[in-house]
Amino acid sequence: MRWRRLFPAFLVTQALASAGSVTSLAPSSAAPYTVTVGVGAGCNVSTTDVVFGFYDSAPLTASGSIRVTCTQGAQYALLVTAETPTPGGPTVLTRVGGTETLEYALDSVTDNGQYAALDDTDPLGRVIVTATTATYVRTLNFMLYGGQFPVAGEYRGQQLVEFTLLN
């Protein structure tokens, strides 16, 4: 009876030992094994809204931001586009439930605290970034033009952040 209990245990021990390429008749032995993991490029993108507050026909400024945290070494492109009623036309906020508009514009951009020059042909610009361990922050500073006399109500517009992972 004792032989039957030991024999299967002996076979299992020998099978495990051969899997790790170590053969031993000693009471104990060790076998190396490899652990692997694949790390893919991945990102988390978040935004903060631009809120001008109460408008009384005087110019207002407000900022919004795009925050991107990625696997180190990930490369990505960001493109921000603005809603306009006509291609190449002004950027507008439209009254909720109406058609009245207020014009506003991108005033400046900062990337991680560094001023980014605006290109008049593509002011929001496409940015290509290679991720480090720090979060990338792109702050968009807007101005709502003064001298407009809108109908009372809430006005909204939309900016679109297009994110493309390149690797």
C-alpha positions in Angstrom: 0.0 0.0 0.0 2.7 2.4 0.9 4.3 1.8 -2.6 1.1 2.9 -4.4 1.1 6.3 -2.5 4.7 7.1 -3.2 4.9 6.0 -6.8 2.4 8.6 -8.2 4.1 11.3 -6.2 7.5 10.2 -7.6 6.2 10.4 -11.2 4.7 13.9 -10.6 8.0 15.1 -9.1 9.9 13.8 -12.1 7.4 15.3 -14.6 7.7 18.7 -13.0 11.5 18.5 -12.8 11.8 17.6 -16.4 9.6 20.6 -17.4 12.1 23.0 -15.9 15.1 21.1 -17.4 16.5 19.9 -14.1 16.9 16.2 -13.4 17.8 15.3 -9.8 17.7 12.3 -7.6 18.4 14.5 -4.6 15.7 15.1 -2.0 15.2 18.6 -3.3 16.1 20.6 -6.4 15.3 23.8 -8.2 14.3 24.6 -11.7 14.3 28.0 -13.4 11.3 29.3 -15.4 10.6 32.4 -17.5 8.0 35.0 -16.8 7.0 37.3 -19.6 4.6 40.2 -20.1 3.8 42.3 -23.2 3.3 46.0 -22.6 1.3 47.7 -25.2 1.0 51.4 -25.7 -2.2 52.7 -24.0 -3.5 56.1 -23.0 -6.1 57.8 -20.9 -7.4 61.1 -22.3 -9.5 63.6 -20.2 -10.8 67.1 -20.8 -12.1 70.0 -18.8 -14.9 72.2 -20.1 -14.5 75.9 -21.0 -16.9 78.0 -18.9 -17.1 81.7 -19.6 -19.6 82.5 -16.9 -22.1 85.4 -17.2 -21.8 87.6 -20.3 -22.7 91.3 -20.3 -21.2 92.3 -23.7 -17.7 92.8 -22.2 -14.9 90.5 -23.4 -14.5 87.3 -21.3 -11.7 84.8 -21.2 -11.8 81.2 -20.1 -9.6 78.1 -20.4 -10.1 74.4 -20.9 -7.5 71.6 -20.9 -6.7 68.2 -22.4 -4.8 65.8 -20.2 -3.1 62.7 -21.6 -1.4 60.0 -19.6 0.2 57.2 -21.6 2.4 54.2 -21.3 6.0 55.6 -21.4 7.1 55.7 -25.0 3.7 55.7 -26.5 3.4 58.1 -29.5 0.2 59.8 -30.3 -1.3 62.7 -32.2 -3.8 65.3 -30.9 -6.0 67.5 -33.0 -8.6 69.9 -31.7 -11.3 71.1 -34.0 -13.9 73.8 -33.4 -17.5 73.8 -34.3 -18.2 76.5 -37.0 -21.5 77.1 -38.8 -19.6 77.6 -42.1 -16.2 76.1 -43.1 -13.5 78.7 -42.2 -16.1 80.8 -40.5 -16.1 82.1 -36.9 -16.2 79.8 -33.9 -19.6 80.3 -32.2 -21.7 79.4 -29.3 -25.3 78.8 -30.2 -28.3 79.5 -27.9 -29.8 76.3 -26.5 -33.3 76.0 -28.2 -32.5 78.8 -30.6 -30.3 79.9 -33.5 -28.7 83.0 -32.1 -24.9 82.9 -31.7 -22.0 84.4 -29.9 -18.5 84.5 -31.5 -15.4 83.4 -29.6 -11.9 82.5 -30.5 -8.9 80.6 -29.4 -6.6 83.2 -27.8 -3.5 81.1 -26.9 -2.3 77.6 -26.2 0.1 76.3 -23.6 1.6 72.8 -23.5 2.7 71.7 -20.1 3.2 75.3 -19.1 5.1 76.2 -22.3 3.5 78.7 -24.7 2.8 77.1 -28.0 2.8 79.5 -31.0 -0.4 79.6 -33.0 -0.3 78.9 -36.7 -2.9 81.2 -38.4 -3.7 78.5 -40.9 -4.4 75.8 -38.2 -4.6 77.6 -34.9 -5.6 74.6 -32.9 -2.9 72.5 -34.6 -2.1 68.9 -34.7 0.5 67.9 -32.0 2.5 64.7 -32.0 3.8 63.6 -28.6 5.9 60.8 -27.4 4.9 60.0 -23.8 7.2 60.3 -20.8 6.3 59.5 -17.2 4.6 62.9 -16.9 1.1 63.7 -17.9 0.8 65.9 -21.0 -1.4 68.9 -20.5 -2.6 71.1 -23.4 -4.4 74.2 -22.1 -6.6 76.1 -24.6 -7.3 79.8 -23.7 -10.4 81.3 -25.3 -11.8 84.8 -25.6 -15.5 85.6 -26.0 -15.6 88.8 -28.0 -17.1 91.9 -26.4 -19.7 94.1 -28.1 -22.2 91.3 -28.8 -25.8 91.7 -27.7 -27.3 88.3 -27.4 -30.8 87.1 -26.5 -30.9 85.8 -22.9 -30.3 82.1 -22.5 -27.6 79.5 -22.3 -25.2 79.3 -25.2 -23.1 76.2 -26.0 -20.5 75.2 -28.5 -18.4 72.2 -29.0 -14.7 71.5 -29.5 -13.6 68.0 -30.6 -10.4 66.4 -29.5 -9.2 63.8 -32.0 -6.7 61.4 -30.4 -4.7 58.9 -32.5 -2.4 56.4 -31.0 0.5 56.0 -33.5 2.3 52.9 -32.1 
